[in-house]
């Protein structure tokens, strides 16, 4: 078959993108009061929201074990002796999944290359899709990994958090900060920087207004985009708001494609309902792609 591109469920690619690009996905785990679920297989964001509302605590998410990776890689490689793998997953700064994937890959004699996406959600998905395009051009798995790695640092991944309660329950803000955020209608802005999440702003106001100002700010600050694709990724925000932001980004006439995706159960477990972000690679595009 050739080079197989793999990722984990936190990359938040749509089923259509996964299928059309021949991507294989390994699920992370979500635990609800002792019941373990596989992200993207037998748990939904709606179930997460109901659990938090009923139990007043967040689900527990867990990394993909080394054994899972080993079985996953082995199954793919056993399908065809010519198969090789490029795996791009959740940031090493956010999960031990990366380290587990590296350990598992070492057992296959160089046939599996692992790239630390240093990102989450569709920020990782952007790199996965880039790798798939390189595969389609006939590059080897070693060449693909070498081309993907330099672009990792250029992924612009940020979000506006609608429900601060999840930050509080996750230990990322105090009860006083939660009260203040609710009174002042603060919608924290989170940016992925060097593979970890950091709060970079505290905009206030109605979500619809905050989001448009956020889009303007991101596009102004990160103004050298790869125009191939921009994701608008959210955790089940109101449909009208999602549609409005997708159309707002499209109206900028910057990107060839603006794609809406829904955050996985893993991502939703930490950000809560109504979080929305725009994500794209901010490096002007891969020069090799432009020249082909």
N, C-alpha and C positions, 0 to 999 in steps of 0.2 A: 504493500500500500504506500509506504513512504513515511513522511514526517507527520506525526499526530500532535496537534496542539491541545494541551490540557490546562485546566484551571480548577479552582474550587468554587463553591456555590456563592461565595461573597462577592464575586465579580459582577453580579447583577446584570448579566446579559439576558436578552429575551430568549424564549424558546425558539423563535424563528431564527435569531442570529446564531444560536448554538447549532441548530440543525443545518442551516444553509452553509455554515462555515466548517462543518465537520469537527466541531470542538467537543471534547470529552470533559465532563464535569464531575468532580468528587465532592460530596456534601460535607459540610461541617455539622456539628451536633448542637442541638438545643435541648436543654433539660427543664421540664416543668414539674416541680415538686417530685422529682425522682423518676418521672417518665421521660425517656430519652427519644428524641425525634431526629430525623435526618433532614437538614435544611433543603428545601426545594423538592422534597419527596413526599413527606407525610405531615408537614406543618406549614401553616400560612401566617402571614402577618396579622390577619384578623384574630387568629387564635392567640397570638402574642398579646394583642390589645386586651382581649377578654381576660387573659390570665393576670395581667398587671392590674386591671381594674378590680378583679375579684380577690386578688391575694395581696395587693399593695406592696408588691416586690417585683423585681425584674427576673426574667428567666436567666438561667445560667447557660452560657455558650462555652463550647469546648473545642479545642484544636483537633485537627485530623491526626490520629495516631500514625506512627511510623508503619505499623503493620498494614493499615488501610492503604497507605501510599504504595507499599511494596506489592500488595495484591493487585492494586489498580494498574500500576506500571507493568507488572508481569502479564496480566491479562491482555493488555494492548500489544506488548512485544511478542506474545505467543500467537497472536492472530496471523502474523506474517514475519518471517525471519528478517525481512528488509525494513521493518518498522523501527523508527526512532521517535523520541518524544522531546518536546519543549514544554516545560511546565512553568506557568506564571501564576502565582497565587497571592494571597493576602500578605501584607507587609510583615516582615520579621519584627518590626517594632510594635506590632499589635497582636501577634499570635505566635505561638511556637510551631504552628503548622509548617512554616517555612523550614525551620531546622529539621523537622521530621521528614519533610520531603527531600531535603538534601541527603540525609542519612540513608533514606530508602534508595535514592538515585545512585548512590555510590555502589550499590550491589549489582549494577547492570552494566559494568564495564564501559562506561562512557556513552551508552546508548540513550541516556536520559540527561538532558540539560535543564537545570532549574534556574529560573531568573527571579530574584527578589523584586516583586513589583513595587515595594515600598509604598503601597497604596491600599485602598479599599474600594468596595463598590465598583461602579462602572469606570472609576479611574484605573483599576486593574483591567477591566474589560476593554478599555482603549488599547492597552498593550497587547492583549490577547488577539484582538482583531487585526492589529498591525502584524503580529506574528503570522496570522493566517494568510494575510496578503503576501507576505514574503514566502511562505510555503507554496502558495499558488504560482509564484514566479520561479519555483524550482530550486530554491536555496536549501542547503543541508541544515540539519538541526543545529550544528555548531555555528554556521553562518547566521542563522536566525537569532540565536541567543546573543551573538556579538552585535547584531544590529539593534536588537531590542534594548539591551542594557544601557546604552548612552541616552536613550529617550526617557528612561524612568524618571530622572530628575526634573523633566520638563512637564510632567503631568500636572495640570491644574485641577485639583479636586477640592471643592469646598461646599458647604451646606449652610442653610439657615434652619435652626431648630425652632419648631413651633411650640412643642410641649416641654418646658424646662423640667417637669416632674421626673423625666427619665434621667436627666443629668443628676438630679438630686438623689434619686434612688440608686444610681450607679456610683455615688460618692464623689461626683465631680463638682458639686456645689453644695453649700450649706443650706439649712432650713431658712435662715435669714435671707440668703441670696435668692432662694426660691420665692419667698414672699415678696421681696422687692421686685423680682423679675415679673411676677404676676401683676403686681400693682402698676408697674411702669410699662407693662406690655413689651418687655424686652424679648427679642428674638435673637439669641446668640448666633454669631457667625463662626463656624468651625472650618479651619483650613488644615489640610494634610501637609505637614512640613517635615522633610527628612524622615518620612515613614511613620510619623506619629501625628495624632490630632491635637491641634492647639486652637484655643479661642482667640480670635483676632479682632473681634468687634462685638458690640452690644447694641445693634440698631433697635429702635423702638417704633411701635405703631401697629397698624393693621397689617396682617400678613401679606395681603396683596400689594400694598404700597412698599413694604420692606423688601419684598422679593424683586420688584422692578428696580429699585435703587441698588440692590445687591447685584443684579445682572449688569447694570450700567457700570458699577464699581469694578467688578471682576473683569469685564471686557476692556475697561480703560487701563487697569493695572497689568493684566496679562494680555498684552496687545500684539502678540506675534503668534497667533494660533495656526496650527495645522488645520486647514479648512475642510479636511475630509469629513469630519464628524464631530458633533457636540452632543453630549448626552444631557437630557434633563431627567434626573433620577429623583424619585420621591418615595416616601413611605406612606402611600395611600392618602395623599392630600386630597382635598375636595376636587372633584373632576373639573369644575369650572376654573379653579385656580390653576390647575395643571395645564389645561388647554390654553389659558391666557398666557402663561409664561412660555410655553412652547411657541406660540404664535409671536410673542414679543421677541424671543431670541431669533426666530426666523425673519422677523421684520428688519433685523440689523443687516441682513444680506451679507453675512460673513461666511457662514458655513454651507458646504454643499448639502449636508444632511443634518437635521436636528431630530434626535430620536428620544422618545419618552420611554423610560424603563421604570419598573417598580422594584424597590429595594427588597432584598431577601429577608427571611426571618432572622438571620444572624445580624444583619445591619440594623433591622428594625428593633431588635431587642435592646439596642444601645441608644438609639436616637429617638424612638417614639414616633407616634403618628403625626403626619403632616410635615415632616422634614423634607426639604427640597434643595437640590443643588444643581449647578451646571458644571460639567466636566469636559475637558478637552486637553489635547497636548499643545503646549505653548512653545513650540520651537520652529514655527514657520513651515513645518512639514519636513519629512525625510528627503534630503537632496537626491538620494539614489532613486526614490520613487518618482520624483519629478523628472529625472533624466531618462526614465524607462518608457 
